[in-house]
Amino acid sequence: MSQQNPPVEQPKLTLTQTESYRDGYANSVQVRMSVWDFLLVFGTMTQESPSEVAIKNFQGIYLSPQQAKALWNVIGHNLAQYEQTFGHIALEQQLPQTEGPVH
């Protein structure tokens, strides 16, 4: 005879924002990684002249590898839903892949 485990109740989730919470717009995200964590650096990129692009970084967020993978999954799921609703997202320009710093 097999035993069935009772369903696990999910805890109540309460979202709040600290006094230092801020919304911001970023059109530049740099990703750095180490053995222990990922660092997402958000900034705004502007074209200063035909030969110069300026990036002003304003926030860095450290994530554990597990949280980075969860974020990857959530963003992928949401992008798929977005494209299903609004159509394919075309990237105008692919930046070259470089070996970033490892901390």
Secondary structure, 3 states (H helix, E strand, C coil): CCCCCCCCCCCCCCCCCCCCCCCCCCCEEEEEECCCCEEEEEEEEEEEECCEEEEEEEEEEEECHHHHHHHHHHHHHHHHHHHHHHCCCCCCCCCCCCCCCEC
